[in-house]
Amino acid sequence: LRGLRAHGGHVVNDAEAKSILRKDGKWIVETPAGIFSAPVLIDAAGAWCDEIGKMAGAQPIGLVPKRRTAFTFNGPAGTDYNHLPMALDADEEFYVKPEVGQFLASPADETPMEPCDVQPDDYDIAEAVEQIEQHTKLRVKRINNKWAGLRSFVADRSPVVGYDDKVEGLFWLAGQGGYGIQTAPAMGEVAASLALRHDIPALPKKLGVTAAALSPARLRK
């Protein structure tokens, strides 16, 4: 956000897109906060990317939002969290890891959902607690915090980054799945280059990243 503002950008809140129209080479987006226009529309709406794409007249990319639940709890008194590893089972039915003076755990759920303000499921948390207590020496006496998020996947579980092959000026940035934070630096660089119609940056290109592998067109073949 600091970088955006430093380059003259503005953040507008409470601006849900009510209509999206392409006219005279520009997108016109009508919102409660006003009407906005630009030659390129970047669809980076997370779990709502297919909804925004459809409003812009594009075919869906088959995005499936999936709930992931997480919670935190305290370890035994005197626990040194600084040198503990992350632990997870081979089938990834749960994981637990040290997180700023406590443990963070998850049932590693991937429950398909409609785009929504998702909430944690108590049954999923109970299952994760049972797994942790069965397979480790940890005991979960109290849940400190619990939450859930939507991680979005397409059929091949790879990100979708690039211009729509049928709708002019519509750029997709979707389907980061469960790897958004880990891939963010490279993904940001790649997305910026492709949105400017440049080549894939040197390092991702050297590692085998291609525009075709990220393009939404691959999902419609």
ABEGO torsion letter per residue (X at the ends): XAAAAAAGBBBBBGBBBABBBBBGGBBBBBBAAEBBBBABBBBAAEAAAAAAAAAAGBBBAGBBBBBBBBBBBBBBBGBBAAABBBBBBAAGABBBBBBGGBBBBBAGBBBBBBBBBBBBBAAAAAAAAAAAAAABABBBABBABBBBBBBBBBAAGBBBBEBBAABBGBBBBBGAEAAAAAAAAAAAAAAAAAAAGBBBBAAAAAAGBBAAAABAAAAAX
